[in-house]
Amino acid sequence: MMNENILTCRNLSKNYAHLSALSGINMNIPRGRIIGLLGPNGSGKTTFMKIANGLIVPSEGELLIGGHRPGPETKKIVSFLPATDYLPSWMSVENLVRFFSDFFGDFNAEKADGMLKRLDIDTRARLKTLSKGTKEKVQLILAMSREAQLYLLDEPIGGVDPAARDYILNTIITNYNEDASVIISTHLIADVEKVLDDVIFIQNGQIQLCRPVDEIREQEGKSVDAYFREVFRC
Amino acid sequence: MLKKLTKYEFKATGRTLGILYLALIILSCVCRLIFGLNSFNAPDVNFATGISSLILIFLYGMLICAVLVVTFLMIIQRFWKNLLQNEGYLMNMLPVRSWQHIASKLLVSVVWTFASVIVVFLSILILSTLAMKEISMDFFREFWTDLMEVLPHIGFDGAYLIIMSIVILLLMTASEILQLYAAMSVGQTQNRYKILCSFAAYIVLSIIFQLIVSLLTWSTGTFIPDGVLMTLFSTSVNTAIYAGTTIIAVYYLAKCAILFFITNYCLKNKLNLE
């Protein structure tokens, strides 16, 4: 059970009227890896995340998490951080911590409280009074305080200042257990590169490349960031 | 999970409606007190008191409208915004089945609908005591004793009728709410013009149910021989009442079931968040 891939895509496609957001993706994500899903804007990263969380349905093919299609069973083991502002603004931070503990059996409220304290976030503040960056920190803390088997983080550090960015990335690598995998979608490669095991380059809804970071450094003799710029040169 | 969802649904909606209810009750008490003063009945009502009482009446009317409109909008907005827009990311990442989302929202909406109507009635009741010479609890006490005297005599038929009326009222309310839910769930499956499609879906659903009702009425008239109906109605009024209420209840129950199924199917298999 533990040896199988945590996530599998078979011919996964998503078409909109005039556009194909994902076309024929085939991939396996093993357990215990931190994977960067890297690609330019509009390459299909968010579409992939949304399918994995059952927010949209694929046009063709399938995506399985732990052998199940997205549904209540997979949502128990997947911690998702969407790229949009998705938390109800009338709730306070402590309300949200309680909300997460109520609904997710794997949510560790102590861990969340610790991180909120560390980042100096007022837990009694309502979400609508928080700045964009603070809101993003709260979202990320909530996602990382779950002891999930798969973390899907869509643009997790976009609006956060560099100091908090480092703290957050540190939390990501120190917080997940060795059977869990993390998929981080971003275009801020230089910042996340040091925590990644593997990278997936995605463009126009297709996977361009899927390689371990060490291999890129050894064989190409450059950082992932430099390699990305070369592959996706405009 | 259903219990937790319902709890949060009440939390999210309770503040706004609670404040409105409180405001309406307080305003009707204020109106009752001010209009109850004898000076208003005196012939020398001056311009200032006239204007202020007009404003008060206007405010009162607006507040009643606000309670009813806000209740209606909240039913739509909670479903649309909380499940199908940005907040839907949060709600749909919970390990919860889609029928539980629908059931919790439906339950809370039905409760608020009834609460709003009751609060409006209550406020009118407060104002209506104006018509009485003096406010006395005697009126209510008499009403209560009369009611208690009548109740034991209504018998099984009366009790059945009262219970069935309540059941039908509940089912009707639920079916109206579910029709809104079903229309939104169908509308959101489209990639563009989601709101327009929801409106269209609502109209189509209305037409379909209208057709079903017409078809049912027509077929009763056509396929059941007049003689049968006549005997049914002539044997006893009670039989007719039993038959009538049961048919209505079954119709609304079926309508609820169909609409619930459509909503659940769309949320489970056709979710399409932006």
Interface residues (C-beta under 8 A of the other chain):
Chain A: Y16 A17 K50 N53 G54 L55 I56 V57 P72 E73 K75 K76 V78 F80 P82 T84 D85 Y86 L87 P88 W90 F99 D102 F103 F104
Chain B: M1 K4 Y8 A12 R15 N82 N86 E87 G88 Y89 L90 N92 M93 L94 P95 V96 R97 N191 R192 N269 K270 L271 N272 L273
